[in-house]
Amino acid sequence: MSSVFSKIISGDISCYKVAEDEYNLAFLDINPLKEGHTLVIPKKNIDYIFDLDNDSYMSLWFFAKKTADNIYKKIKCKRVAIVVLGLEVPHAHIHLIPIESEKDLDFNKERLSFSDFDFKNTLSLISK
């Protein structure tokens, strides 16, 4: 059974694409903790991030760094936090979340709700 992320990679499900290269994809989280909350995934369907081969693992992190640098330049925040939980979707992924404090990283709090217009506005700020 393919994950929702595999369906996004294949184009079966649309996303708000922030950046993409041959091996990785970054897109806005549709249930964000903060504006600019972005998911970074390998295009290779691997459930657990530490099961990626070394080249894919390093590629994913370099891609995440470039994406985070761009988010930091465009979204007002003190930092872009990195979170790897890996339990909600069976596909390796990194959360990049613009934060003002560590309290912004509470995954148990109610998520923000944005309209298509809001997502497209954020996307216009941070997409490459």
FIKOLGU-188541 format. One record per residue: residue number from 1; z, x, y of N, C-alpha, C, O in turn; residue in three letters. Coordinates in nm, 3 decimals, decimal comma. Example, Ala and Ser with C-alpha at 12.3 -4.5 7.8 and 13.67 -1.06 7.14 Angstrom:
<pts>
[1; [0,780; 1,319; -0,569]; [0,780; 1,230; -0,450]; [0,780; 1,320; -0,330]; [0,846; 1,424; -0,332]; "ala"]
[2; [0,708; 1,285; -0,225]; [0,714; 1,367; -0,106]; [0,787; 1,290; 0,003]; [0,804; 1,341; 0,114]; "ser"]
</pts>
This chain:
<pts>
[1; [0,000; 0,085; -0,118]; [0,000; 0,000; 0,000]; [0,000; 0,089; 0,124]; [0,081; 0,182; 0,135]; "met"]
[2; [-0,089; 0,062; 0,217]; [-0,096; 0,147; 0,335]; [0,000; 0,097; 0,443]; [0,024; -0,023; 0,457]; "ser"]
[3; [0,052; 0,191; 0,518]; [0,148; 0,158; 0,624]; [0,075; 0,106; 0,746]; [-0,047; 0,118; 0,758]; "ser"]
[4; [0,151; 0,047; 0,836]; [0,095; 0,000; 0,963]; [0,032; 0,118; 1,037]; [-0,069; 0,100; 1,106]; "val"]
[5; [0,088; 0,238; 1,025]; [0,031; 0,354; 1,092]; [-0,104; 0,391; 1,032]; [-0,194; 0,432; 1,105]; "phe"]
[6; [-0,119; 0,378; 0,901]; [-0,248; 0,405; 0,838]; [-0,353; 0,307; 0,889]; [-0,470; 0,342; 0,907]; "ser"]
[7; [-0,310; 0,183; 0,911]; [-0,403; 0,081; 0,964]; [-0,439; 0,110; 1,109]; [-0,551; 0,079; 1,152]; "lys"]
[8; [-0,347; 0,168; 1,184]; [-0,378; 0,209; 1,322]; [-0,478; 0,324; 1,319]; [-0,575; 0,324; 1,395]; "ile"]
[9; [-0,455; 0,422; 1,233]; [-0,546; 0,537; 1,222]; [-0,686; 0,491; 1,185]; [-0,784; 0,541; 1,241]; "ile"]
[10; [-0,696; 0,398; 1,093]; [-0,828; 0,350; 1,047]; [-0,895; 0,256; 1,147]; [-1,014; 0,227; 1,135]; "ser"]
[11; [-0,819; 0,208; 1,246]; [-0,874; 0,116; 1,345]; [-0,860; -0,030; 1,306]; [-0,907; -0,118; 1,378]; "gly"]
[12; [-0,795; -0,058; 1,193]; [-0,774; -0,196; 1,151]; [-0,672; -0,267; 1,240]; [-0,676; -0,390; 1,254]; "asp"]
[13; [-0,581; -0,191; 1,300]; [-0,485; -0,244; 1,397]; [-0,503; -0,163; 1,525]; [-0,511; -0,040; 1,520]; "ile"]
[14; [-0,511; -0,231; 1,638]; [-0,529; -0,161; 1,765]; [-0,396; -0,103; 1,813]; [-0,288; -0,144; 1,770]; "ser"]
[15; [-0,408; -0,006; 1,903]; [-0,289; 0,057; 1,961]; [-0,321; 0,099; 2,104]; [-0,436; 0,097; 2,146]; "cys"]
[16; [-0,217; 0,136; 2,175]; [-0,232; 0,193; 2,309]; [-0,231; 0,344; 2,292]; [-0,126; 0,408; 2,297]; "tyr"]
[17; [-0,350; 0,399; 2,272]; [-0,366; 0,540; 2,237]; [-0,339; 0,630; 2,358]; [-0,403; 0,617; 2,462]; "lys"]
[18; [-0,244; 0,722; 2,341]; [-0,208; 0,818; 2,445]; [-0,290; 0,945; 2,431]; [-0,340; 0,998; 2,530]; "val"]
[19; [-0,304; 0,994; 2,309]; [-0,378; 1,118; 2,283]; [-0,418; 1,121; 2,136]; [-0,358; 1,055; 2,052]; "ala"]
[20; [-0,521; 1,201; 2,109]; [-0,568; 1,213; 1,972]; [-0,641; 1,346; 1,957]; [-0,709; 1,392; 2,049]; "glu"]
[21; [-0,626; 1,405; 1,840]; [-0,709; 1,518; 1,803]; [-0,755; 1,496; 1,659]; [-0,738; 1,386; 1,605]; "asp"]
[22; [-0,811; 1,595; 1,599]; [-0,867; 1,580; 1,465]; [-0,761; 1,543; 1,361]; [-0,791; 1,475; 1,263]; "glu"]
[23; [-0,637; 1,587; 1,382]; [-0,533; 1,574; 1,281]; [-0,418; 1,480; 1,318]; [-0,342; 1,439; 1,230]; "tyr"]
[24; [-0,405; 1,446; 1,445]; [-0,286; 1,373; 1,493]; [-0,324; 1,264; 1,592]; [-0,432; 1,265; 1,651]; "asn"]
[25; [-0,231; 1,171; 1,609]; [-0,252; 1,059; 1,699]; [-0,120; 1,028; 1,769]; [-0,014; 1,033; 1,706]; "leu"]
[26; [-0,126; 0,997; 1,898]; [-0,009; 0,955; 1,975]; [-0,041; 0,821; 2,040]; [-0,149; 0,802; 2,097]; "ala"]
[27; [0,052; 0,727; 2,029]; [0,031; 0,594; 2,087]; [0,164; 0,536; 2,131]; [0,269; 0,575; 2,082]; "phe"]
[28; [0,158; 0,442; 2,226]; [0,279; 0,381; 2,277]; [0,346; 0,296; 2,170]; [0,279; 0,222; 2,097]; "leu"]
[29; [0,477; 0,306; 2,161]; [0,555; 0,222; 2,072]; [0,552; 0,080; 2,130]; [0,580; 0,062; 2,248]; "asp"]
[30; [0,519; -0,019; 2,050]; [0,510; -0,157; 2,102]; [0,647; -0,223; 2,114]; [0,659; -0,332; 2,169]; "ile"]
[31; [0,751; -0,157; 2,062]; [0,889; -0,202; 2,079]; [0,971; -0,088; 2,138]; [1,060; -0,034; 2,073]; "asn"]
[32; [0,939; -0,050; 2,262]; [0,995; 0,073; 2,318]; [1,141; 0,062; 2,360]; [1,191; -0,044; 2,397]; "pro"]
[33; [1,208; 0,178; 2,354]; [1,341; 0,189; 2,413]; [1,330; 0,209; 2,564]; [1,414; 0,161; 2,639]; "leu"]
[34; [1,228; 0,280; 2,606]; [1,204; 0,309; 2,748]; [1,052; 0,307; 2,774]; [0,973; 0,324; 2,681]; "lys"]
[35; [1,014; 0,287; 2,899]; [0,872; 0,297; 2,933]; [0,823; 0,437; 2,895]; [0,890; 0,537; 2,923]; "glu"]
[36; [0,708; 0,444; 2,832]; [0,650; 0,572; 2,792]; [0,689; 0,615; 2,652]; [0,643; 0,719; 2,605]; "gly"]
[37; [0,773; 0,537; 2,583]; [0,814; 0,567; 2,445]; [0,688; 0,575; 2,360]; [0,615; 0,477; 2,344]; "his"]
[38; [0,664; 0,693; 2,306]; [0,539; 0,723; 2,236]; [0,569; 0,769; 2,094]; [0,666; 0,841; 2,070]; "thr"]
[39; [0,485; 0,727; 2,001]; [0,495; 0,772; 1,862]; [0,384; 0,873; 1,837]; [0,270; 0,853; 1,876]; "leu"]
[40; [0,419; 0,981; 1,771]; [0,323; 1,086; 1,736]; [0,320; 1,094; 1,584]; [0,423; 1,112; 1,519]; "val"]
[41; [0,200; 1,081; 1,528]; [0,187; 1,078; 1,382]; [0,075; 1,170; 1,336]; [-0,022; 1,194; 1,408]; "ile"]
[42; [0,090; 1,222; 1,216]; [-0,024; 1,294; 1,155]; [-0,121; 1,189; 1,101]; [-0,080; 1,081; 1,058]; "pro"]
[43; [-0,247; 1,220; 1,103]; [-0,345; 1,129; 1,044]; [-0,337; 1,131; 0,891]; [-0,381; 1,037; 0,824]; "lys"]
[44; [-0,281; 1,237; 0,839]; [-0,259; 1,247; 0,695]; [-0,143; 1,154; 0,659]; [-0,038; 1,157; 0,723]; "lys"]
[45; [-0,163; 1,071; 0,557]; [-0,061; 0,974; 0,520]; [0,047; 1,040; 0,433]; [0,035; 1,049; 0,311]; "asn"]
[46; [0,152; 1,085; 0,501]; [0,268; 1,148; 0,436]; [0,392; 1,072; 0,482]; [0,411; 1,051; 0,602]; "ile"]
[47; [0,475; 1,031; 0,389]; [0,593; 0,951; 0,421]; [0,700; 1,033; 0,493]; [0,753; 0,989; 0,595]; "asp"]
[48; [0,733; 1,149; 0,440]; [0,846; 1,228; 0,488]; [0,795; 1,351; 0,562]; [0,716; 1,428; 0,508]; "tyr"]
[49; [0,838; 1,367; 0,685]; [0,784; 1,472; 0,772]; [0,795; 1,611; 0,708]; [0,707; 1,694; 0,729]; "ile"]
[50; [0,900; 1,636; 0,632]; [0,916; 1,769; 0,573]; [0,833; 1,788; 0,447]; [0,835; 1,895; 0,386]; "phe"]
[51; [0,759; 1,684; 0,407]; [0,663; 1,697; 0,298]; [0,524; 1,739; 0,347]; [0,435; 1,765; 0,266]; "asp"]
[52; [0,505; 1,745; 0,479]; [0,379; 1,794; 0,533]; [0,361; 1,941; 0,496]; [0,458; 2,017; 0,494]; "leu"]
[53; [0,238; 1,982; 0,468]; [0,215; 2,125; 0,446]; [0,241; 2,198; 0,579]; [0,241; 2,135; 0,685]; "asp"]
[54; [0,261; 2,327; 0,574]; [0,302; 2,403; 0,692]; [0,204; 2,390; 0,808]; [0,247; 2,375; 0,923]; "asn"]
[55; [0,075; 2,397; 0,781]; [-0,024; 2,387; 0,889]; [-0,020; 2,250; 0,955]; [-0,025; 2,240; 1,077]; "asp"]
[56; [-0,010; 2,143; 0,875]; [-0,003; 2,008; 0,930]; [0,126; 1,987; 1,009]; [0,125; 1,924; 1,114]; "ser"]
[57; [0,236; 2,041; 0,958]; [0,365; 2,029; 1,025]; [0,360; 2,096; 1,163]; [0,402; 2,037; 1,262]; "tyr"]
[58; [0,308; 2,218; 1,168]; [0,301; 2,290; 1,295]; [0,203; 2,222; 1,391]; [0,228; 2,214; 1,511]; "met"]
[59; [0,091; 2,174; 1,338]; [-0,006; 2,103; 1,420]; [0,057; 1,980; 1,485]; [0,035; 1,953; 1,603]; "ser"]
[60; [0,134; 1,905; 1,406]; [0,200; 1,785; 1,457]; [0,295; 1,819; 1,570]; [0,297; 1,750; 1,672]; "leu"]
[61; [0,375; 1,924; 1,553]; [0,472; 1,960; 1,657]; [0,405; 2,015; 1,782]; [0,451; 1,988; 1,893]; "trp"]
[62; [0,300; 2,092; 1,768]; [0,227; 2,140; 1,888]; [0,163; 2,023; 1,962]; [0,163; 2,018; 2,085]; "phe"]
[63; [0,109; 1,930; 1,886]; [0,050; 1,809; 1,946]; [0,158; 1,727; 2,017]; [0,136; 1,677; 2,127]; "phe"]
[64; [0,274; 1,713; 1,953]; [0,385; 1,640; 2,015]; [0,431; 1,709; 2,144]; [0,463; 1,642; 2,242]; "ala"]
[65; [0,433; 1,842; 2,144]; [0,474; 1,916; 2,264]; [0,378; 1,890; 2,379]; [0,421; 1,865; 2,492]; "lys"]
[66; [0,247; 1,895; 2,352]; [0,149; 1,867; 2,457]; [0,164; 1,724; 2,509]; [0,157; 1,700; 2,630]; "lys"]
[67; [0,185; 1,633; 2,418]; [0,202; 1,492; 2,457]; [0,330; 1,474; 2,539]; [0,329; 1,405; 2,641]; "thr"]
[68; [0,439; 1,535; 2,496]; [0,566; 1,526; 2,569]; [0,555; 1,589; 2,708]; [0,608; 1,534; 2,805]; "ala"]
[69; [0,487; 1,701; 2,718]; [0,467; 1,766; 2,849]; [0,396; 1,671; 2,945]; [0,432; 1,662; 3,062]; "asp"]
[70; [0,296; 1,601; 2,895]; [0,222; 1,507; 2,978]; [0,309; 1,387; 3,018]; [0,305; 1,344; 3,133]; "asn"]
[71; [0,386; 1,335; 2,924]; [0,476; 1,223; 2,955]; [0,576; 1,266; 3,063]; [0,600; 1,192; 3,158]; "ile"]
[72; [0,632; 1,385; 3,047]; [0,732; 1,435; 3,142]; [0,675; 1,447; 3,284]; [0,745; 1,421; 3,382]; "tyr"]
[73; [0,549; 1,485; 3,294]; [0,485; 1,498; 3,425]; [0,456; 1,363; 3,489]; [0,447; 1,354; 3,611]; "lys"]
[74; [0,441; 1,259; 3,409]; [0,393; 1,131; 3,461]; [0,498; 1,020; 3,467]; [0,485; 0,927; 3,547]; "lys"]
[75; [0,601; 1,029; 3,384]; [0,705; 0,925; 3,381]; [0,835; 0,986; 3,433]; [0,878; 1,091; 3,387]; "ile"]
[76; [0,896; 0,919; 3,531]; [1,020; 0,971; 3,589]; [1,130; 0,970; 3,482]; [1,166; 0,865; 3,429]; "lys"]
[77; [1,182; 1,089; 3,453]; [1,288; 1,103; 3,353]; [1,350; 1,241; 3,365]; [1,291; 1,332; 3,424]; "cys"]
[78; [1,469; 1,256; 3,308]; [1,533; 1,389; 3,305]; [1,477; 1,474; 3,193]; [1,463; 1,596; 3,207]; "lys"]
[79; [1,445; 1,410; 3,080]; [1,392; 1,479; 2,963]; [1,303; 1,382; 2,885]; [1,308; 1,261; 2,904]; "arg"]
[80; [1,223; 1,441; 2,798]; [1,156; 1,361; 2,696]; [1,226; 1,399; 2,566]; [1,214; 1,511; 2,517]; "val"]
[81; [1,298; 1,303; 2,511]; [1,374; 1,325; 2,388]; [1,282; 1,318; 2,267]; [1,178; 1,252; 2,269]; "ala"]
[82; [1,322; 1,388; 2,164]; [1,250; 1,389; 2,037]; [1,344; 1,331; 1,932]; [1,457; 1,375; 1,917]; "ile"]
[83; [1,295; 1,231; 1,861]; [1,373; 1,170; 1,754]; [1,285; 1,157; 1,631]; [1,173; 1,106; 1,639]; "val"]
[84; [1,336; 1,203; 1,519]; [1,267; 1,184; 1,391]; [1,365; 1,112; 1,300]; [1,464; 1,169; 1,254]; "val"]
[85; [1,336; 0,986; 1,274]; [1,420; 0,907; 1,184]; [1,349; 0,891; 1,050]; [1,403; 0,926; 0,945]; "leu"]
[86; [1,229; 0,838; 1,057]; [1,147; 0,829; 0,938]; [1,183; 0,721; 0,840]; [1,138; 0,726; 0,725]; "gly"]
[87; [1,262; 0,624; 0,880]; [1,299; 0,519; 0,786]; [1,228; 0,387; 0,812]; [1,212; 0,306; 0,720]; "leu"]
[88; [1,185; 0,364; 0,936]; [1,131; 0,233; 0,968]; [0,988; 0,212; 0,919]; [0,950; 0,099; 0,889]; "glu"]
[89; [0,910; 0,316; 0,910]; [0,772; 0,307; 0,862]; [0,750; 0,422; 0,763]; [0,787; 0,536; 0,793]; "val"]
[90; [0,692; 0,395; 0,646]; [0,673; 0,502; 0,548]; [0,555; 0,593; 0,581]; [0,460; 0,605; 0,503]; "pro"]
[91; [0,562; 0,655; 0,696]; [0,459; 0,749; 0,744]; [0,531; 0,842; 0,841]; [0,596; 0,795; 0,934]; "his"]
[92; [0,520; 0,971; 0,822]; [0,586; 1,068; 0,910]; [0,554; 1,038; 1,056]; [0,439; 1,012; 1,090]; "ala"]
[93; [0,655; 1,042; 1,141]; [0,632; 1,019; 1,283]; [0,745; 1,075; 1,368]; [0,859; 1,090; 1,323]; "his"]
[94; [0,709; 1,105; 1,491]; [0,802; 1,158; 1,591]; [0,806; 1,060; 1,707]; [0,702; 1,017; 1,756]; "ile"]
[95; [0,927; 1,024; 1,750]; [0,944; 0,943; 1,870]; [0,958; 1,037; 1,989]; [1,041; 1,129; 1,985]; "his"]
[96; [0,880; 1,017; 2,094]; [0,897; 1,086; 2,221]; [0,943; 0,981; 2,321]; [0,870; 0,885; 2,349]; "leu"]
[97; [1,063; 0,999; 2,375]; [1,122; 0,894; 2,459]; [1,169; 0,954; 2,591]; [1,258; 1,040; 2,591]; "ile"]
[98; [1,111; 0,910; 2,703]; [1,161; 0,955; 2,833]; [1,304; 0,902; 2,853]; [1,328; 0,782; 2,838]; "pro"]
[99; [1,396; 0,989; 2,885]; [1,536; 0,947; 2,898]; [1,599; 0,997; 3,027]; [1,556; 1,096; 3,087]; "ile"]
[100; [1,703; 0,925; 3,067]; [1,790; 0,967; 3,176]; [1,924; 1,016; 3,121]; [1,990; 1,100; 3,181]; "glu"]
[101; [1,962; 0,961; 3,004]; [2,086; 1,003; 2,939]; [2,072; 0,979; 2,788]; [1,978; 0,914; 2,744]; "ser"]
[102; [2,166; 1,032; 2,712]; [2,163; 1,015; 2,568]; [2,180; 0,869; 2,527]; [2,139; 0,830; 2,417]; "glu"]
[103; [2,240; 0,787; 2,614]; [2,256; 0,645; 2,586]; [2,121; 0,574; 2,571]; [2,112; 0,468; 2,509]; "lys"]
[104; [2,017; 0,633; 2,629]; [1,883; 0,574; 2,620]; [1,826; 0,582; 2,478]; [1,723; 0,522; 2,450]; "asp"]
[105; [1,894; 0,655; 2,389]; [1,844; 0,675; 2,254]; [1,911; 0,584; 2,150]; [1,907; 0,614; 2,031]; "leu"]
[106; [1,972; 0,476; 2,194]; [2,039; 0,384; 2,102]; [1,934; 0,292; 2,039]; [1,888; 0,197; 2,102]; "asp"]
[107; [1,897; 0,321; 1,915]; [1,796; 0,242; 1,845]; [1,848; 0,106; 1,802]; [1,772; 0,023; 1,752]; "phe"]
[108; [1,978; 0,081; 1,820]; [2,035; -0,049; 1,786]; [2,031; -0,148; 1,902]; [2,052; -0,267; 1,882]; "asn"]
[109; [2,005; -0,098; 2,023]; [2,002; -0,189; 2,137]; [1,871; -0,268; 2,138]; [1,773; -0,232; 2,072]; "lys"]
[110; [1,872; -0,375; 2,214]; [1,753; -0,458; 2,224]; [1,639; -0,378; 2,286]; [1,657; -0,309; 2,386]; "glu"]
[111; [1,524; -0,389; 2,226]; [1,407; -0,316; 2,274]; [1,349; -0,385; 2,397]; [1,370; -0,504; 2,418]; "arg"]
[112; [1,277; -0,309; 2,477]; [1,211; -0,363; 2,595]; [1,090; -0,444; 2,554]; [1,032; -0,423; 2,447]; "leu"]
[113; [1,053; -0,535; 2,638]; [0,935; -0,618; 2,612]; [0,838; -0,598; 2,728]; [0,870; -0,627; 2,843]; "ser"]
[114; [0,719; -0,549; 2,696]; [0,618; -0,525; 2,797]; [0,496; -0,612; 2,769]; [0,464; -0,642; 2,654]; "phe"]
[115; [0,428; -0,651; 2,876]; [0,303; -0,724; 2,862]; [0,189; -0,626; 2,837]; [0,205; -0,505; 2,851]; "ser"]
[116; [0,075; -0,678; 2,799]; [-0,044; -0,595; 2,782]; [-0,073; -0,519; 2,912]; [-0,109; -0,401; 2,908]; "asp"]
[117; [-0,057; -0,585; 3,025]; [-0,078; -0,521; 3,155]; [0,016; -0,402; 3,172]; [-0,026; -0,295; 3,216]; "phe"]
[118; [0,145; -0,421; 3,137]; [0,245; -0,314; 3,149]; [0,208; -0,194; 3,062]; [0,212; -0,080; 3,106]; "asp"]
[119; [0,171; -0,223; 2,935]; [0,132; -0,115; 2,846]; [0,010; -0,040; 2,900]; [0,007; 0,083; 2,897]; "phe"]
[120; [-0,089; -0,114; 2,949]; [-0,209; -0,050; 3,001]; [-0,179; 0,031; 3,126]; [-0,240; 0,136; 3,148]; "lys"]
[121; [-0,085; -0,014; 3,207]; [-0,045; 0,061; 3,325]; [0,022; 0,192; 3,284]; [-0,010; 0,298; 3,339]; "asn"]
[122; [0,113; 0,187; 3,188]; [0,178; 0,308; 3,138]; [0,074; 0,401; 3,075]; [0,076; 0,522; 3,097]; "thr"]
[123; [-0,014; 0,343; 2,999]; [-0,120; 0,421; 2,934]; [-0,205; 0,493; 3,037]; [-0,243; 0,609; 3,017]; "leu"]
[124; [-0,236; 0,427; 3,148]; [-0,319; 0,491; 3,250]; [-0,247; 0,611; 3,312]; [-0,311; 0,704; 3,361]; "ser"]
[125; [-0,115; 0,610; 3,311]; [-0,037; 0,723; 3,364]; [-0,039; 0,842; 3,269]; [-0,055; 0,956; 3,313]; "leu"]
[126; [-0,022; 0,817; 3,139]; [0,006; 0,928; 3,048]; [-0,107; 0,962; 2,950]; [-0,099; 1,064; 2,882]; "ile"]
[127; [-0,210; 0,880; 2,941]; [-0,317; 0,912; 2,845]; [-0,404; 1,023; 2,900]; [-0,418; 1,041; 3,021]; "ser"]
[128; [-0,461; 1,096; 2,809]; [-0,547; 1,209; 2,848]; [-0,692; 1,169; 2,840]; [-0,780; 1,250; 2,869]; "lys"]
</pts>
